[in-house]
């Protein structure tokens, strides 16, 4: 769930995963932990740490 500026409620963010390729699926699932850490850091006001984590895989 992400709070989007200008929206009254948080919205869910989804990413499609190509189930045909196990390599790609594994790589995408592998980024989920890092994304969650980065988002938590951002929500906690640790913007520099969050930016570093986001930057690692963007």
Residue frames as a rotation matrix with the C-alpha (Angstrom) as fourth column:
UNK 1
0.588 0.809 0.000 0.00
0.809 -0.588 0.000 0.00
0.000 0.000 -1.000 0.00
UNK 2
-0.623 -0.769 0.141 1.31
0.778 -0.627 0.018 3.43
0.074 0.121 0.990 -0.94
UNK 3
0.292 0.659 -0.693 -0.03
0.596 -0.692 -0.407 6.82
-0.748 -0.295 -0.595 0.03
UNK 4
-0.306 -0.296 0.905 -0.22
0.929 -0.302 0.216 8.85
0.209 0.906 0.367 -3.15
UNK 5
-0.828 -0.009 -0.561 -0.22
0.220 -0.925 -0.309 12.64
-0.516 -0.379 0.768 -2.78
UNK 6
-0.718 0.618 -0.320 -3.67
-0.694 -0.601 0.396 14.01
0.052 0.507 0.860 -3.54
UNK 7
-0.248 0.630 -0.736 -5.41
-0.064 0.747 0.661 10.70
0.967 0.211 -0.145 -2.80
UNK 8
0.245 0.460 0.853 -7.52
-0.872 -0.280 0.402 10.20
0.424 -0.843 0.332 0.31
UNK 9
0.818 0.077 0.570 -6.65
-0.366 0.834 0.413 6.53
-0.444 -0.547 0.710 0.68
UNK 10
-0.289 -0.949 0.122 -3.57
-0.586 0.276 0.762 4.39
-0.757 0.149 -0.636 0.14
UNK 11
0.652 0.437 -0.619 -3.42
-0.758 0.357 -0.546 2.45
-0.018 0.825 0.564 -3.12
UNK 12
0.545 -0.446 0.710 -1.98
0.082 0.871 0.484 -0.99
-0.834 -0.206 0.512 -3.80
UNK 13
0.183 -0.588 -0.788 0.99
-0.950 -0.311 0.011 -1.28
-0.251 0.747 -0.616 -6.13
UNK 14
0.672 0.085 0.736 1.29
0.010 0.992 -0.123 -4.40
-0.741 0.090 0.666 -8.26
UNK 15
-0.188 -0.697 -0.692 3.90
-0.903 -0.153 0.400 -5.68
-0.385 0.700 -0.601 -10.68
UNK 16
0.829 0.496 -0.258 3.21
-0.559 0.724 -0.403 -8.35
-0.013 0.478 0.878 -13.21
UNK 17
-0.174 -0.866 0.469 5.43
-0.660 0.456 0.597 -11.41
-0.731 -0.205 -0.651 -13.07
UNK 18
0.177 0.140 -0.974 6.01
-0.926 0.359 -0.117 -13.46
0.334 0.923 0.193 -16.18
UNK 19
0.444 0.090 0.891 5.35
-0.644 0.724 0.248 -17.00
-0.623 -0.684 0.379 -14.91
UNK 20
0.989 -0.050 -0.141 6.81
-0.077 0.639 -0.766 -18.52
0.128 0.768 0.627 -18.10
UNK 21
0.225 -0.974 0.000 10.39
-0.018 -0.004 -1.000 -17.65
0.974 0.225 -0.018 -17.15
UNK 22
0.758 0.067 -0.649 11.54
0.599 0.321 0.733 -18.93
0.257 -0.945 0.203 -13.76
UNK 23
-0.329 -0.941 -0.085 14.74
0.927 -0.304 -0.219 -16.86
0.180 -0.151 0.972 -13.99
UNK 24
-0.584 0.179 0.792 12.85
0.043 -0.967 0.250 -13.59
0.811 0.179 0.557 -14.42
UNK 25
0.548 0.835 -0.049 10.26
0.037 0.035 0.999 -14.58
0.835 -0.549 -0.011 -11.82
UNK 26
0.435 -0.465 -0.771 13.02
0.886 0.375 0.273 -15.32
0.162 -0.802 0.575 -9.32
UNK 27
-0.656 -0.715 0.240 14.77
0.683 -0.699 -0.213 -12.02
0.320 0.024 0.947 -9.99
UNK 28
-0.256 0.641 0.724 11.56
-0.145 -0.766 0.626 -10.04
0.956 0.055 0.289 -9.61
UNK 29
0.754 0.541 -0.372 10.64
0.239 0.301 0.923 -11.79
0.611 -0.786 0.097 -6.38
UNK 30
0.050 -0.854 -0.517 14.17
0.977 0.150 -0.154 -11.18
0.209 -0.498 0.842 -5.16
UNK 31
-0.700 -0.302 0.647 13.66
0.277 -0.950 -0.144 -7.42
0.658 0.079 0.749 -5.39
UNK 32
0.322 0.944 0.077 10.55
0.251 -0.164 0.954 -7.52
0.913 -0.287 -0.290 -3.21
UNK 33
0.444 -0.213 -0.870 12.49
0.896 0.122 0.427 -7.58
0.016 -0.969 0.245 0.06
UNK 34
-0.650 -0.757 -0.064 14.70
0.753 -0.653 0.085 -4.65
-0.106 0.007 0.994 -0.97
UNK 35
-0.477 0.562 0.675 11.68
0.184 -0.688 0.702 -2.67
0.859 0.459 0.225 -2.17
UNK 36
0.570 0.730 -0.378 9.89
0.486 0.071 0.871 -3.29
0.663 -0.680 -0.314 1.12
UNK 37
0.061 -0.650 -0.757 12.97
0.969 -0.144 0.202 -2.18
-0.240 -0.746 0.621 3.08
UNK 38
-0.833 -0.397 0.385 13.30
0.512 -0.818 0.262 0.96
0.211 0.415 0.885 0.98
UNK 39
-0.124 0.884 0.451 9.63
0.159 -0.431 0.888 1.81
0.979 0.182 -0.087 1.33
UNK 40
0.597 0.291 -0.748 9.73
0.742 0.155 0.652 1.26
0.305 -0.944 -0.124 5.10
UNK 41
-0.372 -0.823 -0.430 12.76
0.893 -0.443 0.075 3.53
-0.252 -0.356 0.900 5.35
UNK 42
-0.744 0.170 0.647 10.99
0.266 -0.812 0.519 6.21
0.613 0.558 0.559 3.34
UNK 43
0.313 0.950 -0.007 7.88
0.298 -0.091 0.950 5.94
0.902 -0.299 -0.312 5.52
UNK 44
0.509 -0.198 -0.838 10.08
0.860 0.086 0.502 6.27
-0.027 -0.976 0.214 8.62
UNK 45
0.982 -0.090 -0.166 11.60
-0.093 -0.996 -0.014 9.48
-0.164 0.029 -0.986 7.28
UNK 46
0.135 -0.974 0.183 14.97
0.041 0.191 0.981 7.89
-0.990 -0.125 0.066 6.46
UNK 47
0.864 0.405 -0.298 14.96
-0.218 -0.232 -0.948 9.31
-0.453 0.884 -0.112 2.96
UNK 48
0.155 -0.882 -0.444 18.69
-0.987 -0.161 -0.023 9.01
-0.052 0.442 -0.896 2.25
UNK 49
-0.614 -0.330 0.717 18.74
-0.403 0.912 0.075 5.34
-0.679 -0.243 -0.693 3.25
UNK 50
0.298 0.833 0.466 15.59
0.163 0.437 -0.885 4.71
-0.941 0.340 -0.006 1.23
UNK 51
0.739 -0.063 -0.671 17.04
-0.615 -0.472 -0.632 6.46
-0.276 0.880 -0.387 -1.82
UNK 52
-0.365 -0.930 -0.046 20.15
-0.903 0.341 0.261 4.28
-0.227 0.137 -0.964 -1.60
UNK 53
-0.497 0.240 0.834 18.06
-0.010 0.959 -0.282 1.11
-0.868 -0.148 -0.474 -1.41
UNK 54
0.659 0.752 -0.008 15.83
0.039 -0.045 -0.998 2.21
-0.751 0.658 -0.059 -4.27
UNK 55
0.514 -0.526 -0.678 18.89
-0.833 -0.494 -0.248 3.21
-0.205 0.692 -0.692 -6.30
UNK 56
-0.409 -0.710 0.573 20.45
-0.565 0.690 0.451 -0.21
-0.716 -0.139 -0.684 -5.86
UNK 57
-0.527 0.230 0.818 17.91
0.474 0.879 0.058 -1.85
-0.705 0.418 -0.572 -8.14
UNK 58
0.595 0.733 -0.330 16.39
0.131 -0.494 -0.860 0.93
-0.793 0.468 -0.390 -10.23
